[in-house]
Amino acid sequence: MNILIVDDEYYIVQGIIKMVKQFALPIEEIYTAYSIEQAKKIIERKQMQILLTDIEMPQESGLDLVAWIRDNGYQIICLLLTGHQRFDYAHTAIMMHCFSYILKPVNKCSLEKEFIKAFRAVEKLESAVGEKAIPLLEKENDGFVNKVRNYIQQNVGSAELNRRT
């Protein structure tokens, strides 16, 4: 399987590459991009199964990249990486059927767990080609959706309660 790591910060990309190479996963090639424009060119030329992209970058965001991927019909498992716990980002990620939402600084153990889940989803997706692939992605996304729902209930609910008192 091929993966693409996109972040405008060189050292973050290099750190993630080091971690990913230590995972016991069947990775054929790790591609890197430091802008959305570079990422699009790679995706157009190479078959990618997994994308790990930062959200906030100059000019275009990782969310813009995911939208472009969806609009162009690419079947790529998208994991978002961000240093910001913003509800609007998480909501948009859910609406675009992103696979995971990972907060920086990322540690090796949590990144490995997300990649293992993503690889399993790719395997299921590839075995179900021509069948019902989208429900498989949504089923794998349930954990992410539940995390966001819990966050909203814990934080937005308490904020609403504070405004009323």
KAZINOR-V971165 format. One line per field, one symbol per residue. phi: phi as a letter, one per 30 degrees, with the letter a starting at -180 (. if undefined). burial: 1 if it has 9 or more other C-alpha atoms within 8 Angstrom, else 0. Layout:
phi=???
burial=???
This chain:
phi=.cbbcbadceddedddeeddddddbdddbccbbcadedddddddcbdccbbcbdddbdibcdddddddeddcidcbdcccbacbdcdddddddddchddabccdddceddddedddddddddeddddceiccddeddddddeddddddedddddcdedddddddc
burial=111111110000100010100000000001111111011101100001111111101001111011101100000111111100000001111101111111100000001101011110110110010000100111011001100100111001110000000
